């Protein structure tokens, strides 16, 4: 595999343009007293946008990112950017880390040191990993998308070829959010090479078969109710009209900021706090800046379109609609396929880590995956590697000690 070293170097003209656009933002009115209930409040966003314009230091963040070894290659016509951090421990286990939306390879910066060099972080050197952290196709510097059809299975195929190109015969995979769609597909496509699949922020669906709601615990019923009650407006927009959404987000940095920070607000734990209560403000703005400077609002959303089109979970009876829940409770058919990403479960040993915010239902996960480890946390949200990196590191170490 031909790879070239890569360094991030955003032209100064792009930074100047960002500041000019932020200063010239046309702000909307808002209803009094509604807080976050109808979207991001103007007062909060104005303050955050001004911080981004006048105090956030992209160059410092860029230098920190460039401290990690980065590369670009081309697989089946698709540009692919990745970090490759080799452990100082010769016997380290190769591990592929897959991010979600609205995230990037930046999601994993806080776990790179402990995972790749546990000896230097008070851990056991036997738990060391060689880390491969790609930008998924359409995200960040893995652009432009080579064409339509780049869903979870196609992304997984690129990941399999990436690991083979790097010379890794046996490796583990971790993914969250979008990465939790892709990671099991990697295991399905290369079961002889994947020792284990580890996931958090994983979504599970009922299949619409008789009896599947019987015996759910109270916590599981609450999780299913939370899925039905969740505001999936972003999902419907990303999944059905990603190109239309892209115009506003690619033209307006405040639009991109609001689109992303709303998810950091809703999906961090506790939800009642501000986004920066769960994730450092500069880290949030580095994520947003990466989408802005690469112009990837539209291409990163395409995976939603591919999955919703292929699996029908974005149809009129949407994934989190009350109608779907009622039908499933009665044993009637819903719009959900038997398994959201394919009816045949994988055979690779799989670990599921459930944060305090997650809505994963165990019996549905076990229906679709070869689950051998299940861990429930009392804290942490959707963005676990950003919010509680130590908990993620601990569970990854514990799981991969048990699989060869």
Secondary structure as GFF3:
##gff-version 3
##sequence-region A 1 404
A	DSSP	beta_strand	3	5	.	.	.	ID=ss1
A	DSSP	alpha_helix	12	23	.	.	.	ID=ss2
A	DSSP	alpha_helix	42	54	.	.	.	ID=ss3
A	DSSP	alpha_helix	58	65	.	.	.	ID=ss4
A	DSSP	beta_strand	70	75	.	.	.	ID=ss5
A	DSSP	beta_strand	78	85	.	.	.	ID=ss6
A	DSSP	beta_strand	93	98	.	.	.	ID=ss7
A	DSSP	three_ten_helix	105	108	.	.	.	ID=ss8
A	DSSP	alpha_helix	109	116	.	.	.	ID=ss9
A	DSSP	three_ten_helix	118	121	.	.	.	ID=ss10
A	DSSP	three_ten_helix	125	127	.	.	.	ID=ss11
A	DSSP	beta_strand	129	134	.	.	.	ID=ss12
A	DSSP	alpha_helix	152	165	.	.	.	ID=ss13
A	DSSP	beta_strand	171	176	.	.	.	ID=ss14
A	DSSP	alpha_helix	178	189	.	.	.	ID=ss15
A	DSSP	beta_strand	194	200	.	.	.	ID=ss16
A	DSSP	alpha_helix	218	229	.	.	.	ID=ss17
A	DSSP	alpha_helix	233	240	.	.	.	ID=ss18
A	DSSP	alpha_helix	242	251	.	.	.	ID=ss19
A	DSSP	alpha_helix	253	267	.	.	.	ID=ss20
A	DSSP	alpha_helix	275	278	.	.	.	ID=ss21
A	DSSP	alpha_helix	281	294	.	.	.	ID=ss22
A	DSSP	alpha_helix	297	311	.	.	.	ID=ss23
A	DSSP	alpha_helix	322	329	.	.	.	ID=ss24
A	DSSP	beta_strand	350	354	.	.	.	ID=ss25
A	DSSP	alpha_helix	362	368	.	.	.	ID=ss26
A	DSSP	beta_strand	371	376	.	.	.	ID=ss27
A	DSSP	alpha_helix	384	387	.	.	.	ID=ss28
A	DSSP	alpha_helix	389	400	.	.	.	ID=ss29
###
